[in-house]
Amino acid sequence: MMKSFKIALAYIGVIVGAGFASGQEILQYFTSYGIIGTAGTIVSIILFGICGKLLVQTGCIMKANSHKEVIYKIGGNRLGKMLDIIMTFTLFCVGVVMIAGAGANLKQQFDLPIIVGSTLIVLLIVIVSMMDTDRVISIIGSITPFLIMFIVITCLYSINTIDQTFNQLQEVALIQQKNFSNWFISAINYVSFNTALGAPMALVIGGAEKYEKTASAGGLLGGMIVGILIFLSHLAMFGKIIYIAGYDMPLLELVSSISTKLGFVMAIILFGMIFNTAVGMFYAFSARFAKQGSRKFKKILCIFVVIAYFLSFVGFTDLVSILYPLIGYLGFVFIFVLVRWRFREQYGKNVIKSRVNDC
C-alpha cells in the first residue's frame, strides 16, 4: 500500500507543475466557465483516475525505461512514430513552460527579475537529473503532500469567506481567458493534455515497479487525487475570482491574501512543484535519446535545458494558452492508441483463457 502511495505522489508530482499549482491552468480550463466549470472538474476526476491507472500499469507490464519502447509496441511503426513525435514535442514544450513558470513565481511573490527564477530552476534541473531513476522519483514525490495540504486549506478559507454574490462571481469568471467554447471539451482536452504530459515519466515510474497491482493502484490513486485537487482549486478560485483575476499565479495570490507568511511558504512549495514537473519532463525527454545516466544522456539534457531556458522568456501565461490546448488535441491520439492496445491485450488474454477452459 505504501509503495502504491509513493507511486501516486510521484505521478501527481509530474502532473502538477507550474500551470496547475499556480492556478493558471485551472482558471483557463475550468473557472473561466463559471459554476458549470465544476461539472468539468468532476469529469476530470473520473478520467484522470482511468488514465493514471492505464499509464502506470502499462509501464509496469512493459518494464519501460523510456516512452519510446512503449509507444512503438502499442502503436506499431506508423502510429508509433507519430506518438513518438507528439511525446517528445510535449516533453520539451512543457519543460519550457515550467522554466517560465519558475521565473513568474519568484517575480510575483518576491519581485525578483524573471531571469533569477528561470536560471535557478535550470541549475536545479541539471543537478537532480544526473541522479538515478529511484532518487528522481523520490524527490518528485516528496513535495506533493505540502501542496495538497495548502490547496485544501485555501479551498476551505475561500468558501468560508465569500463576500460577493453568486452573480458577481459568475460575471467576473466568465470574462476570464478561455481556450474553448464548451466546458466539456475544455475538461477532456485538459485531461488529454496532462495524459500526454505525464505519460513519458509515468511509464518510467511504472517500469520501476515489480508488481502490476501495485502500479495500477498507484496510478489510479494518483490520477484521482489530481482530479480532486482540480475540483478544490476551482472552488477556491471561483469564490475569490474578483481578487485574483489578472495574475499569472492566481492560486499563489489567493494564499498570499490569507497571510503573507503563508504566501511565502506557498511560493516555495509552488517553486518545488514547478521543479518536479520540469525534472520529469527533461529527464524523460533525454531518456528518449539515450540510456539514463549515460554520458550522452547528460549531454542531451544539458543542451536542451539551455535551449528551453532561452525560449521560456516568451511569457508564462501566453505559453500556457498557446501550447497546452494544442498538446491536448495531440494527446487524444495517444489515449486512443493506449486504450486500443490495452483492450486488445485484455481481450486476447480472455479469449485464450476461455479456449483453454473449453479444452
N, C-alpha and C positions, 0 to 999 in steps of 0.2 A: 504493500500500500504506500509506504514512504517513497519507494522508487517511482511509482506512478505519479505521486505528488511532485517529486523532483522534476520529472519529465514535463508535467503540466506547467510548473513555474518557468521552466526553460522555454517552453513553447509560447507562453504568454509574453515572456521577455523579448522574444523575437518579434512578435506581432505588435506589441505595444511600444511603438517608437515615438518619434518627435510629434508627428501629426496627431496620433491618438492621445498620448499622455498630456499634450498641451491643450487638447480640446478642439484644435482646429479642424481635424477630420470629422469629429462628431458634430461640430457646428455646421459644416458644409453638407454632410451626408444625412443628418437626422434633424437637428434642432431647427435648421432653416425651413423646415416644412411645418413648424409649429407643433401642436399637440398630436397630430396624426403621425409625426415622426416617431412617436412612442411605439406605434404598431411596427414600424420598421426595425426598432431595436429588438422587439420580441421575435421577429422573423430571423434576425441575426443570431440570437441565442441558439436557436434550433440549427441553423445552417452552419454556424461556427463549430458546434459540437460534432456534427456529422463530418465536416471537412477535416477537423483536427484529428479525429479518430482515423479516418482514411489515410491521411498523410503519414502519421507516425507509425501506424500499423504496417503500411506498405514499406516504409523504410526498414522496419524490423524484419519483415518477411524476406526482403532482398539483401539484408545486411549492407545497406548502402553506405558508401564512403563519400559519394557526391551525387548530385541530382542527375548528372549526365547518364550514368549507367541505368538509372531507373526509367527515365523518360524514353530512352531508346527501346527498352524492353516492353514498356506498356503501349508505346505508340508506333513501333516499327521505324523503318528508316525515314520515310517521308514526314509523317506526323512528329516523329521523334526529333527530327532536325528543326521543325517549326517550333516545337516546345522548347528545345534547347536554346534557340534564339530568344524566345519570349522570356524564359527564366533568367538567362544571362543579362538581358536588357533590364529586366525588373530589378535584379540584384544591384546592378550598378546605379540605376536611376534612384532607387530608394536610398542607397548609400549617399548619393549627392544630397538628397533632401535631409537626411539625418545630420550631415555636416552643417547645412544651412540652418537647421533647427537648433543646433548647439549654439551657434552664433546669436540667433534671435533670442534664445532663452536667457543668456547672460546679459544681453543688451537690454531686454525688457526689465529684468529684475534688479540688475546691478549697474545699469547704464554703462556697461563696458563696450568698447568698439566690437562690432560683429567679428572682426578678424581674430580677436582674442579667443572667443569660444570655439570658433571653427578650427583654429590652429591647435588648441588644447586637445580637442577630441581626435584630431588626426594623429597626434603623437600617441594618445592612449590606444587608439585602434591598432596602430602598428606594433606597439609593445605587447598587448594582450594577444594579438593574433599569432604571435610567434610561439604560443603555448600549445599543448596537445588538446585534443578534442574534449576529453573529460574535464580539464581545467576550464576551458572556454564555456562549456555547458553549465558548470557550477557557478561561474562568475555571472553569466547571463541570468540565471535563476535567482541569485541572491538578493537582488534589489527589488524584485517584483512584489513581495509581501508589503513593503512600505508604501508602494503606490496604491495597492488595493486598500490599505487602511486609510490613506488620505482621501481617496475617492469616496469611500463610504462616509467618512466624517463630513466631507464637503457637501455631499448629497443631503444628509440629514440637516445640516445647517441651512442650506439653501431652501429646502422645503418648509422648514420651521420659521423662516424669517422673510417669507414673500411679502412685499409691501406694495405690490401693484395688482390691478385687477387682471383677470384672465385675458380679457380683450386687449389690454395694453401690452401684455407679454406676447400674445399671439401676433399682434400688429408689428412689433419690432422683429420678432423671429422670422416672419415671412419675407422681410425685405433683406435678410442676410444672403450672402453669396451662396448660390447652389449650382450644381452642375447638371441636374436632371429635372425634368418637368414633373416627374412622378416619384412619390416617396418609396414605392415598392421597388421600382427599377434602381433607385438610389441605394436601397438596402442590399439588394442582391449583388449589385456592382461592387459595393464595399466589401462584402464577404468574398467575392471573386478576386478582387484586388489583393486582399490580405492572404488569401489562399495561395495566389501566385507569389506573393511576397514571402510568405513563411515556408513554402514548400521546400526549397533547397536546404535550409537549415533543419526543418522538421524531419526531412528524410534522413539527414545525417544523425539527428538525435535518436530517431527510431533505429537506425542502423547500429547504434552503440548499445542497444538493449537486447539482451538474450531472449527474453520471453515475450511472445506476441501478445498475450493477455495484458501484461504489464504496460506494454507500449500502447495498446488500444485504449486502456483505461486512462492513461496519462494524456493521450491526445484528445479524448472525449472530454475529460475534466478541464483541460486547458482551454479548449475551444469554447466550452460553455461559460467558463469564468470570464473569458474575453467578452462574450456576448452580454453577460450580466454587468460588467464594467461599463460597457457602452450604454446600457439602459440607465444605470445610475448617473453616469456623466451627463447624459442627455437631460435627465430630470433636473440635475443641479444647475446646468447652464440655462435651461428654459426658465427656471424660477428667477434667475438673475440676469436675463438676456439684456436688459436695459443698461446694465452696468458694465458688461463685458464685451459688447458689440464693438468691433473695430480693432480689437487687439490680436496680434499674431498668436499669442498664447492665452486664450480666454480662460482656460481652467486655472492656470497659474495666477491670473489676475483675480479670479474669484477667491482662491485660497488667500491671496495677499490682502483682500478686503476683509477677511475674517481676522487676520493677525499678521503683522509684518514679520514676526518671528516664524510663524507657520509658512508664510510666503517664502522666506529664506530657505527653510528646510525643503519645501516643495520644489523650489528651483534646483536644489541639489539632487533630489530624487528624480526630477524630470531630466536633468542632465544625464543621470545614470541610466534611465530608460532609453534615452536617445543613443547613448553609448552602447547599450545592449544590442539594439537593433542594428546599429552601424557595424559592430563587430560581426554579428550574424551574417549581414549582407556581404561584407568584403571577404569574410572567411569562406563562405560558401561559393562566392564568385571565384576566388582564387583556386579553390578545390576543384572547380570545373576544368581548369587548365593544367594543374599539376598536383602531385601527391602531397597531402597535408604534411607540413613540417619540412618539406624538402627545400633545397636552396632556390629552385625555380619558383616554388610556391611563394616564398618570402619576397622574391624579386618582383613577381607579378603583383602581389598585394601592395607593395610599396609604390610601384609605378602608378597603379590605378587609383590608389587613395590620393595621391598628389594631383592627378588629373581631376578627380571628383572635387577636391578642395577648391580648385580654381572655378569650376562650374557652379559651385554652391552659391556664389555671390550674385546669382540671378535674383534670389529672394525667396524666403521660406514659403510664404502664403501663395505666391504665384506658382511655385514649383508644385505644391500640393494640388492646386486647382487644375493645372495643366497635365501633369504626369499621371496622377492617381486614377482618374476616370479611364484614361487610355489603357493603363495596365489592367484595370478591372475588366474591360472588354476582352483583352487578350487572355486573361485568366479563365474566362469561360471555356476556352478551347482545352486548357489543361484539365479543368474539372470534368469535362465531358469524357476525355480520354481516360482519366483515372477511374471514374465510375464505371465506364465500359469495361475496363480491364478487370476491376475487382468483381464485377458481375459475372464475367466470363470465367474467372478463376473459381469463384464460389459455385457457379452453376456446373462447371466442369467437374469439380470435386463431388458434388451431389449426384451427378449422373453416374460417375464411376462407382461411387458407394452403392447406389441403387442397383447397378448391374451386378456388383459383387454379391449383394444380398440375394438377388434373384437366382444367382447360380447356386 
